[in-house]
Amino acid sequence: MKLVHIALLAVPVVVASVSASMAADAETSFFVTSVGSGNGGNLGGLAGADAHCTKLAEAAGVTGKTWRAYLSTQEKGKRGVSARDRIGKGPWYNVKGVLIAKDLNQLHLGPNIIKETALDENGNLVNGRGNKPNRHDILTGTMADGTAYFPRDTADHTCSNWTSSSDGKATVGHHDRHGGGNTSWNAAHESRGCSQENLTKTGGAGLFMCFAAN
């Protein structure tokens, strides 16, 4: 009788665990990539970056969502694609179910993005200031309000729209909100270049942020 009693008690624990895992998967709508493309700022354009987000999310068990990389582009003579226009309307939660922002306004004016919340797709912390190596430079190519740079700004801020691993530069944010006197999560400074080596020199690894747009 004791053996039967123990087995019956174990069943709800297993069910509860599975239910909690399913709930976390359903809620996950934001993460920092655990790895970049491995080719510096060449992400294969926006399409390649989106595909990278999807691949990482699905490998972590989060399926059935449309993932968009938080990246802007530039175009000659007109405004490029803005990161904020690509990622849906929110709300967004990290892998542990913590609210990042309820909508686009909160995301760009006061998001809950710090080292402890800007987790990767597996729920792990991403190295920041004070860690070795520091990897807090997050590729964005965007201005602080999430919009693309104006056409009059002819400098490259997007590694040639995320196709260059040599020439150009990229605007980066700091996921840990520390370093260089700039606490911006999406527009802290420019990278030294677009190669993997140059991205690491200012404290990065070619990582970027992914948001579920649905």
N, C-alpha and C positions, 0 to 999 in steps of 0.2 A: 504493500500500500504506500509506503514512503516513496518508492521509486516513481510511481504513477503521479503522486502529488508534486514531486519536484519537476517532472516533465511538464505538467500543466502550468506550473508557475513560470516556466521558462518561455512559453509561447508568447505572452504579451510583451515581453522584453524585446524579442526578435522583431515582432510586428512594429513596436514603437520605434525601434532603431531604423527599420526600413522606411517607415512613414516620415521620420525626421529627415532622412537622406533625400527622399523624394521632394519634400517641401523645400529643402535648401536648393536643390537643382532647379525647381520651378521658379524660385525667387531670384536666383543669381542673374544679374544683368549688368555687371561691371567687373572688370579685372584689369590688372597690368600684366602684359605678356611676360611669361617666365623667361622666354628667350626671344631674341630678335630674329631677323632674317639670316644673320650671320654674314651679311654682305653690306654692312654699314647702312647708309641711307637708301640703298636700293631695295625697296620692299616689293617691287613689281607693280608700282603705282598703287592707287587706291584699291583696285580690285585684288591685287596681291596681298595687300595689308588686311583687307576684309577676310580673305580666304585664310590667312594665318590666324586671325582671331577665331574663326569657325573651327579650324583644325584643332587648336589648343582647347577650346571649350568642349568640343565633342570627345576629345581624348580624356578630358577630366570628367566626363559623364553628363555634361550639360548639353542637351539636344533640343531640337525643335525651335530654335530661335534664329533670328536674323541679326548677325553681328556686324557692327561697323567700327572701323578704327577711327579714333578721334584724331583726325588729320585734316589739314586744309591744303589747298593747292593754289597756284598762281597762274594767271594767264596774261599775255601781252594785250594791253589796251582795254581790258575789262577785269572785273572782280572774279577771282577764282571760286572754287567750291569752299564753303565754310564748314569747319568741323562741327559746329553746333547745329547745322542744318542736316547732318547725316545721321544723327544718333537717336532720333525719335523724341518723344516729349517727356519721358520719365514716368514713374519714379525708377531709380536705379539702386540696386542693392549689391553688396559684395558677396563673396562665396559663403560667408558666415551669416548672411541675412541682415547685415548692418546697413542702414539707409545711408546712401552717399548723397543723394539729392532728390527732392520730390519732383522737380521740374527744371527747365532750362535756366530760369532766373536764379534759382537757388544754386544750381551747379556753377554758374559764373559769378555769383556775388558772394556766396558763403557756403561752399560745399564741405561736406564732411570727408575731406581727403587729407589724410596725414599718413605717416608711415604705418601706423597700426591698422588703418582701414583700407589703404590702397594695396590690397593683397593680389597675388597672382591667381591664375585659374584653379590652382590646387589648394588655395587658402593659405599659402605661405607668405611670410614677409619678404619684401624686396629690399635688397641692400640699399642703405641710404648713408647720409653723412655719419661718420664714425665707424662705419663698417669697411672691411677690406675684402674685395674692392668695392668702392663706392659706385652704385649704379643708379643714382637718383635722377639723372638726366633722362627725361621722357620725351621722345619725339612728338611734336605737335604741328609745327609750321603755322601756328596761328597767333593772332593777337589775343590779349587777355580776355576780351569779351567773346571769344570763340569764333570770330569772323576771320576771313582771309585778308591778307594784306591788300592795301589799295594799289591800283595799277601804277600810280606815280612812284611807288617804291619799287625800284628796279632790281634791288639786291635779291639774291636767291635765299629764301627762308625755308625752302621745302626740298632741298637736295634734288632739284630739277623734277619736282612733282613726284618724289619718291622713286626715282629711277637711276640716281647717281650714287656710286660708291667711291667717287673721287672728287670732282669739282663741286663747288657750291658749299652752302651751309644750311643748317636747319635750326629753327627756333625750338627750344626745349623748355619743358617745365620741370619742377621738382616735386615728385610725388610725396616726399617727406616734409615739404615746406621749409627746408633749411638750405643755407649755403649762399655765399656771395651777397648777403644782405637783401636778397630777393626771395620772398616766400611764395611766389606765384606757382601754382600747380601746373599751369599750362603755358606760361610765357616768361620764363626766368632770364634767359640769355640765348646767345647764338652758339652753336657748336663750332669747333675749330675747322671742321671740314665734314665731308660725308663718308670718308673711309671708316672702317671699323676701328682702326687705330686712332683716328682723330676724334671719334665719338667717345672713346674711352679716356682720352686725355683730359676732358673736362668733367669726368665722373659719370659716364654713361655706358650703355652696351647696345644701343639701338633698340631699346624697349619702347613700347607705346601702349596706349590705353584702349580697351575695347568696351563698347556699350551695346547692349541689346536694343535694337530699334523697334521691337514689337512687344 
